[in-house]
């Protein structure tokens, strides 16, 4: 890695990084109780140049976390010299300034900047993956498929069919179905089911009633939803209810 590189891990574990294998590593554990805290690690015996490392984390609800792990690789690297680095570098500079100065309202500014940073990362990965790997990012990079995805994401309760999804994409039914499967990696209705079940899991964890969840996910009855959920997830919705102390 070189100065200005950006690195994001979707399933972080203990890791090590440096400019070369010969560089002596220094163990550094950021404070979990106060993520915004500033830490300085020094090695008095070292004559190597100093450096700054700006670190942070994204927090997602269960629904979006699962989708994120599906569409992004475990390690995302955007090199300083690559085409997608300019906007990312600008955002990182602003984030660093806000985090270090701690001015009034900095927490809100940092939150918004992180949201924009994540979008930029997904844009970068979408452009890289669009012609390589099928998936949600590739679908979002295709105007027709993106229109369809936006429609079903915004209205999962609608009685969607391949025909109505094709209409949202502005394509014929047969062409749309084939193109969707090739780009996203799943048939349209299978993707819709997966999206609905992800939403259902999140609503179950929030204590929403089964009948409300069924309606929100496009089912006509709670029993019909429960059967579909058990078939897809492997257990009835009630098994995922949070336990009460």
Secondary structure, DSSP 4 states (H G I P E B T S, - for coil): --TT-EEEETT--S----SSTTSPP------SS-TT-------TT--SPP-----------HHHHHHHHHHS-SEEEE-TTSTTHHHHHHHHHHHHHHHHH--TTHHHHHHHHHHHHHHHHHHHHHHHHTTTS-SHHHHHTSHHHHHHHHHHHH-TTS---HHHHHHHHTS-HHHHHHHHHHHHSS-HHHHHHHHHHHHHHHHHHTT--HHHHHHHTT-SSHHHHHHHHHHHHSS-GGGGSPP--
